[in-house]
């Protein structure tokens, strides 16, 4: 009975949404699949092309009884459709010439004399003269709907034990109009915005007017992550960025090198005469699309376009990626984006039958206005990041402002998820997922989180086995204040450690925050050049279970801090902080931090007490964040960062030992280099003025772990180089498989090649060397020549493993120098 009911639900849901649906496969006379064949409803502009396996799916709201399948070089076929829904058709195309006047193009298309490319050249010439670029100022309304769906829903899936007690969710099963697969909506977020722009000032601002989602109002991180994943793109640009990768646009000037283009048809589309151009990749494994577009014959503006990423593209976890854009004609010469639809099929495998998760974004644009100038202050004005009214709009607002109505299944999702949250079994599954993602176990009755659970166990030579327990206050993701703390115990040194901190957001609009805390713990210092002010922060090296060589350069740290920060402009943070530190070696028999101190008994001190004041500027243009509380999370990583900090040590205050000044500079810049991959660069420089001991100097960050950690030197031991003046630079480039894809026996593995170069120059004064002479260590700096390393890496091994082979370039005569190392990581990247 359950099987029959399931089939009834699926059959009903796939037949009510559209009038005509067809799917199948196109093959030649020998049964070999034919990719990129044209599948159309005759006398219409509705059609698609077959994928690399020759399969297709097509649906329409209109009723058709004929399906036309064509490909230049083959005789066309017309299939009579007996029903409104016709699945699993098999269409056989026979080779032959149907039209004598048509030049036949088979396989790779010529670049010279190709009429499709001649049309493309005119598109390139006019691309900056279409749409909103024609006007000095513009304004439009924007409606965006983001949806997640489980796909490939069948009776076997519905009958799994995990869904017992939750069977009602399958009432919302529907069918994709792109893939033809059944799916179950599980999340919807709607947003209405007003967008203003000024082409003369190159300014743009988007003001949120309303936001609504299906039962998970606190899940801002999911929404922000998806919005960043599906960042806005322009089909006229040479590259379209999706999933942090650059895909070659079919309208790119470099497209002729990676695409085949065929002019297949011409017809009226919304009373505009247009040409239809089909395009498909010249080679597999490249970041390209396949599809077709209609382009106007006078303005050479695109009227409609669809783009589908080839399955052979080197993208993890994405089985299908489909984009559809529709443009409206404002006048004879102005084409404006009207609707943008994007669908991603996320799956662990790329096999046709594998289940996965659809991520869909639909964006509708309307109510365009032009040449209404606004002052620059309008675009720079700071607004409250959270307006409660915006997130609690009533049904009347949504009925008036939705630019595209919800279908019955989407409406049902709101009700279904509200009901689902009351089911205990679902709540347990949701809580378990939250724990795995956040690392915290929620205790709602106490408004506390226990964790992070991933820091519960560690090991180092000073503490031996280390167990840690901690927690934080948690009323919600946007708490205006937060307290957190931990305690830890080392079984070797038999000592308890602890840390405690608090933050309070005083002004949400300009993010005025006060913070403070204290920590007593064992730490591996010198793992980064630029100082960190996180009172509860802990370097990975401090708890690494396995290390290269002896990791005995640990420090017993007692730190207390208080700070005030302010964000006068978006992504520009000004901060002042005071801190008091006590530092001594955690393993004095192996590594000590002694220094010359005439006032100490015996003239030597093993402990440094230091009070510092610092002022910093942190500028992160392009950074996107989620949340509006005292803590926010970054939702993207492709932003630059400029960090400047001035530190002054004040001798005598709170028994502080040293007067000194330190200036530090840090700059990080990622680059998306079109089709050849992604580069990340960093530059750091710093100088310490005054005489300070080893504990206050700047060690060049070595890496004795077996993990690849960017901005460290994997062939340097901790404290191998120590400086008071330094300049460092690092560059890493990921080719995203561009080279391996050209090697026949490697291209199917989807491996990605990474190269890196790291270099540093530094010096240390004789006075600072003499001050720390009792430490017994030889303090050296890379002064005579720049120290450098280079590396070659292979990433995406089994989709998650990265291995780097690191080579030391010089200073090989230093005792215990490591000329070569292998490091690795688990990376979950697209």
NUNUMAR-245698 format. One record per residue (C-alpha): x, y, z; residue in three letters. Coordinates in steps of 0.2 Angstrom, whole numbers, padded with zeros to 4 digits, always signed. Layout:
N
XYZALA;...
END
This chain:
830
+0000+0000+0000UNK;+0014+0012+0004UNK;+0023+0009-0012UNK;+0006+0012-0022UNK;+0004+0028-0012UNK;+0021+0034-0015UNK;+0019+0031-0034UNK;+0003+0040-0033UNK;+0011+0055-0025UNK;+0025+0056-0037UNK;+0014+0053-0052UNK;+0002+0067-0047UNK;+0016+0079-0043UNK;+0025+0077-0060UNK;+0009+0079-0070UNK;+0001+0094-0063UNK;+0015+0106-0065UNK;+0017+0107-0084UNK;+0007+0102-0100UNK;+0021+0093-0109UNK;+0036+0084-0102UNK;+0049+0073-0112UNK;+0065+0064-0108UNK;+0076+0052-0116UNK;+0092+0048-0125UNK;+0098+0052-0143UNK;+0110+0039-0151UNK;+0117+0036-0169UNK;+0113+0021-0180UNK;+0126+0011-0170UNK;+0118+0015-0153UNK;+0132+0027-0148UNK;+0126+0042-0138UNK;+0126+0059-0147UNK;+0130+0074-0136UNK;+0124+0092-0140UNK;+0110+0087-0151UNK;+0096+0100-0153UNK;+0079+0095-0145UNK;+0065+0107-0148UNK;+0046+0109-0148UNK;+0043+0114-0167UNK;+0038+0132-0170UNK;+0043+0138-0153UNK;+0059+0144-0145UNK;+0058+0131-0131UNK;+0072+0118-0132UNK;+0087+0111-0125UNK;+0103+0101-0130UNK;+0108+0083-0125UNK;+0121+0081-0112UNK;+0138+0072-0114UNK;+0129+0056-0112UNK;+0116+0060-0125UNK;+0102+0062-0113UNK;+0089+0076-0112UNK;+0074+0083-0102UNK;+0062+0096-0108UNK;+0046+0103-0102UNK;+0034+0116-0106UNK;+0018+0124-0099UNK;+0011+0123-0117UNK;+0004+0107-0125UNK;+0015+0100-0139UNK;+0012+0083-0149UNK;+0028+0084-0159UNK;+0047+0084-0153UNK;+0060+0088-0166UNK;+0078+0082-0164UNK;+0092+0089-0175UNK;+0110+0090-0177UNK;+0120+0096-0191UNK;+0128+0082-0200UNK;+0112+0070-0196UNK;+0095+0069-0204UNK;+0082+0077-0192UNK;+0069+0067-0183UNK;+0052+0071-0178UNK;+0044+0061-0164UNK;+0026+0060-0161UNK;+0021+0063-0143UNK;+0007+0051-0138UNK;+0005+0058-0120UNK;+0008+0074-0111UNK;+0022+0065-0101UNK;+0034+0055-0112UNK;+0049+0048-0102UNK;+0064+0037-0108UNK;+0062+0040-0126UNK;+0075+0033-0138UNK;+0079+0044-0153UNK;+0090+0037-0167UNK;+0098+0050-0179UNK;+0105+0044-0195UNK;+0120+0052-0204UNK;+0115+0063-0219UNK;+0114+0080-0227UNK;+0096+0087-0226UNK;+0099+0105-0233UNK;+0111+0107-0247UNK;+0113+0126-0244UNK;+0119+0123-0226UNK;+0138+0120-0223UNK;+0140+0105-0212UNK;+0149+0107-0196UNK;+0154+0090-0187UNK;+0164+0090-0170UNK;+0176+0104-0169UNK;+0169+0120-0178UNK;+0180+0132-0188UNK;+0185+0149-0181UNK;+0186+0157-0198UNK;+0171+0159-0209UNK;+0159+0153-0195UNK;+0143+0164-0195UNK;+0140+0161-0177UNK;+0157+0169-0172UNK;+0154+0184-0184UNK;+0138+0187-0174UNK;+0148+0185-0157UNK;+0161+0198-0163UNK;+0146+0211-0164UNK;+0140+0205-0147UNK;+0158+0209-0140UNK;+0158+0226-0148UNK;+0141+0232-0140UNK;+0141+0223-0123UNK;+0145+0239-0114UNK;+0130+0248-0123UNK;+0116+0236-0117UNK;+0106+0236-0101UNK;+0109+0247-0086UNK;+0126+0253-0093UNK;+0117+0264-0105UNK;+0112+0276-0090UNK;+0121+0286-0078UNK;+0110+0281-0063UNK;+0098+0266-0061UNK;+0086+0259-0048UNK;+0076+0242-0048UNK;+0067+0231-0037UNK;+0074+0213-0034UNK;+0065+0198-0028UNK;+0076+0183-0024UNK;+0071+0165-0019UNK;+0084+0152-0013UNK;+0078+0134-0011UNK;+0086+0118-0005UNK;+0078+0101-0011UNK;+0082+0083-0008UNK;+0082+0075-0026UNK;+0079+0058-0034UNK;+0065+0054-0022UNK;+0058+0036-0025UNK;+0048+0024-0015UNK;+0064+0016-0008UNK;+0070+0032-0002UNK;+0053+0036+0006UNK;+0053+0020+0015UNK;+0069+0022+0025UNK;+0068+0020+0043UNK;+0075+0038+0046UNK;+0059+0045+0040UNK;+0047+0035+0051UNK;+0036+0047+0059UNK;+0040+0061+0046UNK;+0031+0053+0031UNK;+0020+0069+0029UNK;+0035+0078+0021UNK;+0033+0068+0005UNK;+0017+0077+0002UNK;+0028+0091-0006UNK;+0037+0080-0019UNK;+0039+0089-0036UNK;+0048+0087-0052UNK;+0062+0097-0059UNK;+0059+0106-0075UNK;+0078+0105-0079UNK;+0083+0087-0075UNK;+0066+0078-0074UNK;+0070+0071-0057UNK;+0058+0071-0042UNK;+0063+0082-0027UNK;+0057+0087-0010UNK;+0059+0105-0005UNK;+0066+0107+0012UNK;+0071+0125+0014UNK;+0065+0142+0006UNK;+0072+0159+0009UNK;+0064+0174+0001UNK;+0071+0192+0000UNK;+0065+0208-0007UNK;+0077+0222-0010UNK;+0079+0239-0018UNK;+0095+0241-0028UNK;+0102+0258-0033UNK;+0118+0262-0044UNK;+0128+0276-0051UNK;+0139+0271-0066UNK;+0148+0288-0066UNK;+0153+0286-0048UNK;+0154+0267-0049UNK;+0143+0265-0034UNK;+0130+0252-0030UNK;+0120+0248-0014UNK;+0107+0235-0011UNK;+0094+0239+0003UNK;+0084+0224+0010UNK;+0066+0228+0012UNK;+0059+0211+0017UNK;+0066+0193+0021UNK;+0057+0177+0025UNK;+0062+0159+0027UNK;+0054+0142+0030UNK;+0055+0139+0049UNK;+0074+0142+0051UNK;+0075+0161+0055UNK;+0091+0159+0064UNK;+0100+0150+0050UNK;+0108+0166+0043UNK;+0125+0157+0040UNK;+0116+0145+0027UNK;+0108+0159+0018UNK;+0124+0170+0017UNK;+0134+0155+0012UNK;+0122+0151-0003UNK;+0121+0169-0008UNK;+0140+0170-0009UNK;+0141+0153-0018UNK;+0129+0160-0031UNK;+0136+0177-0031UNK;+0130+0189-0045UNK;+0138+0187-0062UNK;+0137+0195-0078UNK;+0136+0184-0094UNK;+0145+0197-0104UNK;+0161+0196-0093UNK;+0174+0185-0099UNK;+0173+0174-0084UNK;+0158+0169-0073UNK;+0163+0165-0055UNK;+0154+0151-0046UNK;+0160+0140-0032UNK;+0176+0151-0031UNK;+0180+0145-0048UNK;+0181+0155-0065UNK;+0171+0147-0079UNK;+0173+0154-0096UNK;+0158+0163-0102UNK;+0151+0158-0119UNK;+0151+0177-0123UNK;+0169+0179-0118UNK;+0181+0185-0131UNK;+0192+0170-0127UNK;+0177+0158-0130UNK;+0182+0154-0147UNK;+0197+0145-0140UNK;+0187+0134-0128UNK;+0170+0133-0137UNK;+0162+0127-0153UNK;+0149+0138-0160UNK;+0135+0134-0172UNK;+0122+0146-0179UNK;+0106+0134-0179UNK;+0091+0145-0181UNK;+0083+0162-0182UNK;+0066+0167-0176UNK;+0055+0180-0168UNK;+0057+0180-0149UNK;+0044+0192-0141UNK;+0043+0202-0157UNK;+0062+0203-0159UNK;+0071+0194-0173UNK;+0085+0184-0165UNK;+0098+0172-0170UNK;+0100+0155-0160UNK;+0118+0150-0157UNK;+0122+0133-0150UNK;+0139+0131-0141UNK;+0148+0117-0132UNK;+0166+0113-0126UNK;+0180+0110-0137UNK;+0188+0099-0124UNK;+0183+0090-0108UNK;+0188+0094-0090UNK;+0188+0112-0093UNK;+0178+0126-0084UNK;+0165+0128-0098UNK;+0147+0127-0101UNK;+0136+0120-0115UNK;+0119+0127-0121UNK;+0112+0140-0133UNK;+0107+0158-0133UNK;+0096+0170-0143UNK;+0103+0186-0149UNK;+0095+0201-0157UNK;+0099+0205-0175UNK;+0101+0224-0173UNK;+0107+0228-0155UNK;+0116+0211-0153UNK;+0110+0210-0136UNK;+0106+0193-0128UNK;+0087+0189-0126UNK;+0088+0172-0118UNK;+0102+0161-0113UNK;+0105+0144-0105UNK;+0121+0137-0098UNK;+0124+0120-0091UNK;+0141+0115-0084UNK;+0148+0099-0092UNK;+0149+0084-0080UNK;+0168+0082-0085UNK;+0171+0100-0077UNK;+0183+0098-0062UNK;+0171+0103-0049UNK;+0168+0093-0033UNK;+0151+0088-0026UNK;+0142+0096-0041UNK;+0133+0084-0053UNK;+0124+0097-0062UNK;+0124+0116-0064UNK;+0111+0125-0074UNK;+0109+0144-0078UNK;+0095+0152-0087UNK;+0093+0171-0090UNK;+0079+0180-0098UNK;+0080+0198-0104UNK;+0066+0210-0107UNK;+0065+0224-0120UNK;+0063+0241-0113UNK;+0063+0249-0130UNK;+0070+0245-0147UNK;+0088+0247-0140UNK;+0088+0243-0122UNK;+0088+0225-0115UNK;+0087+0223-0096UNK;+0089+0207-0086UNK;+0071+0201-0081UNK;+0074+0184-0073UNK;+0089+0174-0068UNK;+0088+0155-0063UNK;+0102+0144-0056UNK;+0101+0126-0051UNK;+0115+0116-0043UNK;+0113+0097-0040UNK;+0125+0093-0026UNK;+0130+0075-0024UNK;+0144+0064-0018UNK;+0144+0055-0034UNK;+0141+0061-0052UNK;+0132+0045-0058UNK;+0115+0048-0065UNK;+0105+0038-0052UNK;+0114+0045-0037UNK;+0104+0056-0024UNK;+0109+0073-0019UNK;+0103+0090-0015UNK;+0097+0104-0026UNK;+0102+0122-0023UNK;+0091+0134-0033UNK;+0091+0153-0034UNK;+0078+0162-0043UNK;+0080+0181-0045UNK;+0067+0192-0053UNK;+0070+0211-0058UNK;+0057+0224-0061UNK;+0052+0242-0059UNK;+0068+0249-0067UNK;+0071+0268-0066UNK;+0085+0278-0073UNK;+0094+0294-0072UNK;+0088+0299-0055UNK;+0104+0306-0047UNK;+0108+0303-0028UNK;+0123+0311-0018UNK;+0138+0300-0014UNK;+0133+0301+0004UNK;+0117+0290-0001UNK;+0129+0276-0006UNK;+0140+0277+0009UNK;+0127+0279+0023UNK;+0128+0266+0036UNK;+0112+0257+0041UNK;+0107+0246+0055UNK;+0111+0228+0049UNK;+0096+0221+0057UNK;+0078+0229+0057UNK;+0066+0217+0065UNK;+0052+0224+0054UNK;+0061+0218+0039UNK;+0061+0200+0045UNK;+0043+0200+0051UNK;+0034+0206+0036UNK;+0015+0200+0035UNK;+0007+0190+0021UNK;+0000+0206+0013UNK;+0018+0213+0010UNK;+0023+0196+0002UNK;+0007+0196-0009UNK;+0011+0213-0015UNK;+0030+0212-0017UNK;+0033+0194-0024UNK;+0038+0197-0042UNK;+0036+0178-0045UNK;+0022+0168-0036UNK;+0026+0153-0026UNK;+0019+0137-0033UNK;+0008+0125-0022UNK;+0023+0115-0017UNK;+0033+0130-0011UNK;+0019+0136-0001UNK;+0017+0120+0007UNK;+0036+0120+0013UNK;+0032+0134+0025UNK;+0019+0124+0034UNK;+0028+0107+0032UNK;+0044+0113+0040UNK;+0034+0122+0054UNK;+0026+0105+0058UNK;+0043+0096+0056UNK;+0051+0106+0069UNK;+0039+0099+0082UNK;+0044+0081+0078UNK;+0056+0074+0091UNK;+0065+0063+0079UNK;+0069+0077+0067UNK;+0074+0088+0082UNK;+0087+0075+0087UNK;+0094+0074+0069UNK;+0094+0093+0067UNK;+0104+0095+0084UNK;+0116+0081+0079UNK;+0120+0090+0063UNK;+0122+0107+0072UNK;+0135+0099+0084UNK;+0145+0092+0069UNK;+0145+0108+0060UNK;+0147+0121+0074UNK;+0157+0109+0086UNK;+0146+0114+0101UNK;+0133+0105+0110UNK;+0118+0116+0114UNK;+0110+0116+0132UNK;+0095+0127+0128UNK;+0088+0127+0146UNK;+0104+0135+0153UNK;+0107+0146+0137UNK;+0124+0138+0136UNK;+0135+0128+0123UNK;+0147+0115+0128UNK;+0163+0114+0117UNK;+0171+0116+0105UNK;+0171+0097+0105UNK;+0185+0096+0092UNK;+0197+0104+0105UNK;+0194+0091+0119UNK;+0210+0081+0116UNK;+0227+0086+0112UNK;+0245+0081+0116UNK;+0262+0091+0117UNK;+0279+0087+0126UNK;+0276+0098+0140UNK;+0258+0093+0145UNK;+0258+0075+0138UNK;+0240+0070+0135UNK;+0229+0085+0137UNK;+0210+0085+0140UNK;+0200+0101+0138UNK;+0182+0106+0142UNK;+0174+0123+0139UNK;+0158+0132+0134UNK;+0150+0149+0130UNK;+0134+0158+0133UNK;+0122+0156+0119UNK;+0105+0164+0118UNK;+0106+0165+0099UNK;+0118+0168+0084UNK;+0115+0187+0086UNK;+0119+0189+0105UNK;+0124+0207+0109UNK;+0136+0199+0123UNK;+0145+0183+0125UNK;+0155+0175+0139UNK;+0166+0159+0136UNK;+0179+0150+0145UNK;+0188+0133+0147UNK;+0198+0123+0158UNK;+0211+0110+0153UNK;+0223+0097+0162UNK;+0239+0090+0157UNK;+0243+0072+0163UNK;+0262+0075+0161UNK;+0264+0091+0170UNK;+0249+0088+0181UNK;+0243+0106+0180UNK;+0226+0114+0177UNK;+0225+0128+0164UNK;+0211+0140+0161UNK;+0204+0154+0150UNK;+0190+0166+0151UNK;+0184+0180+0140UNK;+0169+0192+0137UNK;+0163+0203+0123UNK;+0149+0216+0123UNK;+0142+0225+0108UNK;+0138+0243+0114UNK;+0133+0250+0097UNK;+0126+0238+0083UNK;+0127+0251+0069UNK;+0145+0255+0070UNK;+0150+0239+0080UNK;+0157+0247+0095UNK;+0163+0232+0106UNK;+0173+0231+0122UNK;+0181+0214+0126UNK;+0193+0207+0139UNK;+0199+0191+0146UNK;+0213+0181+0154UNK;+0222+0164+0150UNK;+0234+0153+0159UNK;+0240+0139+0147UNK;+0255+0131+0138UNK;+0257+0138+0120UNK;+0268+0137+0105UNK;+0273+0155+0102UNK;+0280+0161+0085UNK;+0268+0152+0074UNK;+0264+0168+0065UNK;+0273+0184+0062UNK;+0259+0196+0065UNK;+0253+0197+0083UNK;+0236+0189+0088UNK;+0225+0197+0101UNK;+0213+0183+0103UNK;+0214+0179+0122UNK;+0208+0161+0120UNK;+0217+0158+0103UNK;+0228+0143+0103UNK;+0240+0138+0089UNK;+0238+0121+0080UNK;+0256+0117+0084UNK;+0252+0118+0103UNK;+0242+0102+0102UNK;+0249+0093+0087UNK;+0250+0074+0091UNK;+0264+0071+0079UNK;+0278+0083+0074UNK;+0294+0083+0064UNK;+0308+0083+0076UNK;+0307+0088+0095UNK;+0293+0100+0099UNK;+0300+0107+0115UNK;+0300+0125+0112UNK;+0284+0128+0122UNK;+0280+0143+0133UNK;+0270+0144+0149UNK;+0259+0159+0146UNK;+0249+0170+0158UNK;+0239+0183+0148UNK;+0226+0196+0152UNK;+0219+0208+0139UNK;+0206+0222+0138UNK;+0201+0230+0121UNK;+0189+0242+0112UNK;+0185+0241+0094UNK;+0175+0252+0082UNK;+0170+0250+0064UNK;+0167+0268+0057UNK;+0166+0261+0039UNK;+0161+0244+0033UNK;+0175+0232+0035UNK;+0187+0245+0043UNK;+0190+0240+0061UNK;+0200+0252+0072UNK;+0205+0244+0089UNK;+0215+0248+0104UNK;+0220+0235+0117UNK;+0231+0233+0132UNK;+0238+0217+0138UNK;+0249+0210+0152UNK;+0259+0195+0149UNK;+0270+0183+0160UNK;+0281+0171+0149UNK;+0292+0157+0155UNK;+0298+0141+0146UNK;+0287+0126+0149UNK;+0302+0115+0147UNK;+0316+0124+0154UNK;+0328+0109+0154UNK;+0326+0109+0135UNK;+0322+0127+0130UNK;+0323+0142+0141UNK;+0319+0160+0139UNK;+0332+0167+0151UNK;+0339+0185+0148UNK;+0351+0196+0157UNK;+0343+0206+0171UNK;+0355+0215+0183UNK;+0341+0217+0196UNK;+0338+0199+0197UNK;+0347+0187+0209UNK;+0362+0180+0199UNK;+0359+0193+0186UNK;+0348+0182+0176UNK;+0329+0181+0174UNK;+0319+0166+0168UNK;+0302+0175+0167UNK;+0297+0190+0157UNK;+0283+0202+0163UNK;+0277+0214+0150UNK;+0263+0227+0149UNK;+0259+0232+0131UNK;+0247+0245+0123UNK;+0243+0243+0104UNK;+0233+0252+0091UNK;+0228+0243+0075UNK;+0219+0245+0059UNK;+0211+0230+0050UNK;+0204+0233+0033UNK;+0195+0219+0023UNK;+0187+0226+0007UNK;+0175+0214-0001UNK;+0173+0203+0015UNK;+0155+0197+0018UNK;+0149+0192+0035UNK;+0134+0184+0043UNK;+0125+0190+0059UNK;+0124+0206+0068UNK;+0128+0202+0085UNK;+0144+0203+0095UNK;+0152+0189+0085UNK;+0150+0187+0066UNK;+0156+0174+0054UNK;+0164+0176+0037UNK;+0155+0168+0023UNK;+0168+0171+0009UNK;+0187+0170+0009UNK;+0191+0179-0007UNK;+0194+0196+0001UNK;+0210+0206+0003UNK;+0216+0211+0020UNK;+0227+0225+0026UNK;+0232+0225+0044UNK;+0243+0238+0053UNK;+0247+0237+0071UNK;+0258+0248+0083UNK;+0263+0241+0100UNK;+0272+0250+0114UNK;+0279+0241+0129UNK;+0279+0251+0145UNK;+0292+0247+0158UNK;+0288+0249+0176UNK;+0269+0249+0174UNK;+0262+0233+0183UNK;+0281+0228+0186UNK;+0283+0227+0167UNK;+0301+0223+0162UNK;+0304+0232+0145UNK;+0302+0248+0135UNK;+0300+0245+0117UNK;+0290+0249+0101UNK;+0285+0238+0087UNK;+0277+0241+0070UNK;+0270+0227+0060UNK;+0262+0227+0043UNK;+0252+0212+0035UNK;+0244+0212+0017UNK;+0234+0197+0010UNK;+0227+0197-0008UNK;+0219+0183-0017UNK;+0218+0184-0036UNK;+0206+0174-0048UNK;+0217+0173-0063UNK;+0203+0169-0076UNK;+0205+0151-0083UNK;+0222+0148-0075UNK;+0217+0146-0057UNK;+0218+0156-0041UNK;+0232+0164-0032UNK;+0235+0169-0014UNK;+0249+0181-0009UNK;+0254+0188+0007UNK;+0267+0202+0012UNK;+0273+0205+0030UNK;+0285+0217+0037UNK;+0289+0222+0055UNK;+0302+0231+0066UNK;+0305+0231+0085UNK;+0313+0247+0092UNK;+0322+0244+0108UNK;+0331+0229+0117UNK;+0320+0215+0121UNK;+0323+0196+0125UNK;+0319+0181+0115UNK;+0301+0180+0122UNK;+0297+0197+0114UNK;+0306+0195+0097UNK;+0299+0189+0081UNK;+0303+0171+0077UNK;+0300+0166+0058UNK;+0285+0155+0059UNK;+0291+0137+0056UNK;+0280+0122+0055UNK;+0285+0106+0063UNK;+0268+0098+0060UNK;+0263+0087+0046UNK;+0249+0098+0040UNK;+0250+0111+0026UNK;+0248+0128+0035UNK;+0248+0143+0024UNK;+0259+0158+0029UNK;+0272+0146+0038UNK;+0288+0139+0032UNK;+0286+0119+0033UNK;+0305+0116+0032UNK;+0309+0128+0047UNK;+0309+0122+0065UNK;+0302+0133+0078UNK;+0314+0147+0083UNK;+0326+0142+0069UNK;+0327+0160+0064UNK;+0323+0174+0076UNK;+0322+0193+0071UNK;+0318+0210+0077UNK;+0317+0216+0059UNK;+0309+0206+0045UNK;+0301+0206+0027UNK;+0292+0191+0022UNK;+0282+0186+0006UNK;+0272+0170+0001UNK;+0263+0165-0015UNK;+0253+0150-0019UNK;+0244+0146-0035UNK;+0231+0133-0038UNK;+0229+0129-0056UNK;+0213+0120-0053UNK;+0218+0105-0063UNK;+0221+0115-0079UNK;+0238+0105-0082UNK;+0233+0088-0076UNK;+0217+0089-0087UNK;+0228+0088-0103UNK;+0237+0072-0097UNK;+0226+0057-0104UNK;+0229+0045-0090UNK;+0227+0059-0076UNK;+0212+0069-0082UNK;+0199+0058-0076UNK;+0205+0059-0058UNK;+0201+0077-0057UNK;+0218+0081-0048UNK;+0223+0099-0045UNK;+0241+0106-0046UNK;+0247+0118-0033UNK;+0264+0128-0033UNK;+0271+0139-0019UNK;+0285+0150-0015UNK;+0290+0157+0002UNK;+0304+0169+0006UNK;+0309+0180+0021UNK;+0323+0192+0025UNK;+0327+0197+0043UNK;+0340+0203+0055UNK;+0343+0203+0074UNK;+0354+0216+0083UNK;+0369+0212+0093UNK;+0361+0220+0108UNK;+0346+0208+0107UNK;+0357+0193+0105UNK;+0368+0198+0120UNK;+0352+0201+0130UNK;+0346+0183+0127UNK;+0363+0175+0128UNK;+0359+0165+0144UNK;+0345+0156+0134UNK;+0359+0144+0127UNK;+0351+0145+0110UNK;+0360+0152+0095UNK;+0350+0166+0089UNK;+0351+0168+0070UNK;+0342+0178+0057UNK;+0342+0176+0038UNK;+0352+0191+0035UNK;+0366+0186+0023UNK;+0354+0180+0010UNK;+0335+0178+0009UNK;+0329+0162+0015UNK;+0317+0153+0003UNK;+0307+0137+0001UNK;+0296+0131-0014UNK;+0283+0118-0015UNK;+0273+0107-0027UNK;+0256+0100-0022UNK;+0243+0088-0028UNK;+0225+0092-0022UNK;+0208+0084-0024UNK;+0215+0067-0021UNK;+0199+0057-0018UNK;+0191+0074-0018UNK;+0197+0078+0000UNK;+0216+0075+0001UNK;+0230+0088-0002UNK;+0248+0083-0002UNK;+0262+0096-0003UNK;+0281+0092-0007UNK;+0291+0106+0001UNK;+0309+0110-0003UNK;+0321+0121+0007UNK;+0331+0132-0005UNK;+0346+0137+0006UNK;+0354+0138+0024UNK;+0356+0119+0022UNK;+0371+0119+0033UNK;+0362+0124+0049UNK;+0361+0109+0061UNK;+0345+0099+0060UNK;+0340+0108+0045UNK;+0326+0099+0035UNK;+0329+0100+0017UNK;+0313+0092+0012UNK;+0296+0089+0020UNK;+0279+0082+0015UNK;+0263+0090+0023UNK;+0245+0087+0019UNK;+0227+0092+0023UNK;+0209+0087+0022UNK;+0201+0100+0011UNK;+0182+0100+0007UNK;+0182+0112-0008UNK;+0172+0113-0024UNK;
END
